[in-house]
Amino acid sequence: MKKFNDKYSLIRFLHAVPRGVPVDVYLNGSLFFNRILFTHFSPYIYVPEGTYDVSVFPTMTRENPLLRQSIQVKDGELCTLAMTGYYNDLELLLIPEDKEVGSKNDSKLRVAHLSPNVLDLNILANNKLLFSDVSFREVTDYIEMPSQFYQIDVELSVNNRLLRSNRLAVNRDRVYTLYILGNFASFQVFQSLDGAAFITPVVMRK
């Protein structure tokens, strides 16, 4: 990847629509992301500052877009552009990412709840509550965590019913987002390494 600077932003696309068809994504009429499948991320692409008309089409078509929406891109940002909801309620979320890793060799972690028919959630790590009452389309703030293995439990806020349990590694000097994707019966937790790991020069600790 090129050297990151404040004259552009780096943006990737996430397809978060359950049972969604592969999509192509156009910015101001130009193809930027091609054949993105459900739960898949595109590579990061440099985008100049400005307002963009985003059109999302089923792959290999240019008629009847699934979604059209304007977004505002600022200079010097890292972002994930997520297509969320169901086809009768589609919405793009431009999710900024932190460019700085944690302090004292820790890493940063947050949660993005993008599962459209899952109620509010609590997220625990090694039986410690990290985030509570996380609702659909909510993206939490980052928290700093020591590098180690964690058991991540996802439970319903309303009754503390355990829905999913994942074991994941948090490595030092990283920035992570846990994306909750899919329908209630089969949703999954996807651990994403955010863009801070890919930009140069090396991100400096606070």
N, C-alpha and C positions, 0 to 999 in steps of 0.2 A: 504494500500500500504506500502511496505517496506520503511525503511529509505533511502532517496536519498543520494548518495555519488558520488564522481567524478570518480569512477572506472567503471561506466556504464552510458549509456544514457537511457532515457525513450522515447519510440517511440510508437505512435498510427497510425492507418491507416484510411484514409478518401477515400471513394468511391465517386468521383466527376464527373463521366461519365454519362451524361443524357441518360435515357432509358437503362442503362447498366444492365446486368444480375448480380445476386449475385456472389461474387468472394471469392476464397481462395487465400491466399498470403503466399508464401514460401520464406524463407531466407536461401540461401545455401542448398536448398533441404529439409529443415525442415519446417513443417507447423507452422506459427506464428499467422495468423489471419484467422478465419474461417467464411464463409457465411456473408460477409459484403455487405449490400444492398446500393443502391444509396442514397446519403445524409447521410449515417450512418458512425459513428466513431467506431473504435474498442476501447477496453480498452488500456491503456498504458502498455507496456511490456518492461522489462529490456533487453537491448542489449549491449554486450561488444563492445569496440572499434574495428574497422576493416572495411574491404571492403566486401560487401555482394552482391551476385547475387540474385536479387529479381525476382521471377516468379509469375505472376498472372494468375490464371486459373478460368474458370467458376466453380462454386461450384460442388464438387463431381467428378471432372475430373482431369486427369493428362496428357492429351495430348493437343497439339496445344495451348500453352499459349497465352493469349491475349497480354501479354507484358513481356519482359525480359529486365532488366536494372540493372546496377551496381550502388550502392550507397556507399558513404564513411561515416561511423559513427565515431564521435569523442567521447572522454570521457566527461562525465558531462554535456550532453546536454538534453534539452527537445525538441522534434520534432514531427511534424505531417507529415506523408508520404502520399501525396495525389496523387491518380491516376486521371489524367486530360485529357481533350480533347474528341474526338470521336474515334471510333474503328480504323479509318484509320489514326489517328494522336495522339496516346496515348503517354503520358509522365508522369513519376513520378517526383514530386516535393518534396524535403525534406525541410520542412519549419521549421526553428528554432523558438523556443518560448522563451520569456523572463522569467527568473526564479525569478525576483524581482518585487514586486508590486510597485505601484506609491508612491510618496512622499506626506506627509501631508494629509494622508487619502484618496488621490485620487486613481483612478484605471487607468489602461492602456488599450487602444483600438487601433486596426488597422483593415485593410480590406484586404481580399484575393479574388481577382476577378478570379473565376474559371468557369465562364459561357462561353462556347466556341464560341457562335455566338452572343454575346452581345458586342457592341462597347465600346470604352473608356467611363468611368463613372466618375461623380462627386458624392461625398458623403457629405451630409450636416446633421448637428445636430441642431435642433431648429433654422433652417434657417441660420446657420453659416456654411460656407464651411470648411470641415475638410480635405478632400483629393480631388485632381483634376486630371483628365486625367488618371485614373487608368485603365490599359489595361489588357487584358486576360493573365492569369498566373502571373500577378504582385501581390506582397505582399508588402503593404506599411510598413513604420516604425510605431512603436507605438507612440501614443500621450497620455498625461495624461489628465484625465477628472474627474471633481468632481462627487461624487455619487449622482445620481438623475435620474428621468425619462427623456428620450429624444425622440423627434420625429426624426427618421432617414429617410431622403429622398434620393433616388437614382435617378439620372438624367443623361441623355446622355450629354457627354461633348460637342458634336458638336453643339447642339441647345438648351440645357438646358431643354429638354423635361422630365417631371417627369414620371418615370417608376414605382416606388414602394415607399410606405411610411409605415414605421413600427414604433411602439412605443415600446421602450425597456427600461429596468432598468439597470443602471450601479451601482452595489453595491461597497462598499468601499473595498480596499485591494484585488482587483481582477485583472486578466489579461484576456482580451477578444480579440477574432478575429471574425470579421463579415465575414463569408464565403458567397460569391455570387455564387449560384449553380443553374444549370438547363438551359433550352433553353430560348430564348428571350421571347416567348409568356407566359412562365410560371415560369420564374426564381424566386427564393426566397432568402431572406437574413436570414442566420442561425447564431444566436449568440452563439459562442462557448466559454465556460469557459476553458481557456488554463490550462496546467498542473501545473502551479505554485500553484494553489489552492489545489492540491492533494498531493504534496510532503511534507515530514517531514524532519527536524524540520520546524516549522512555518517560512515562508519566512520573513526576516527582511526588514523593510523599509530603504531606503537610508537616 
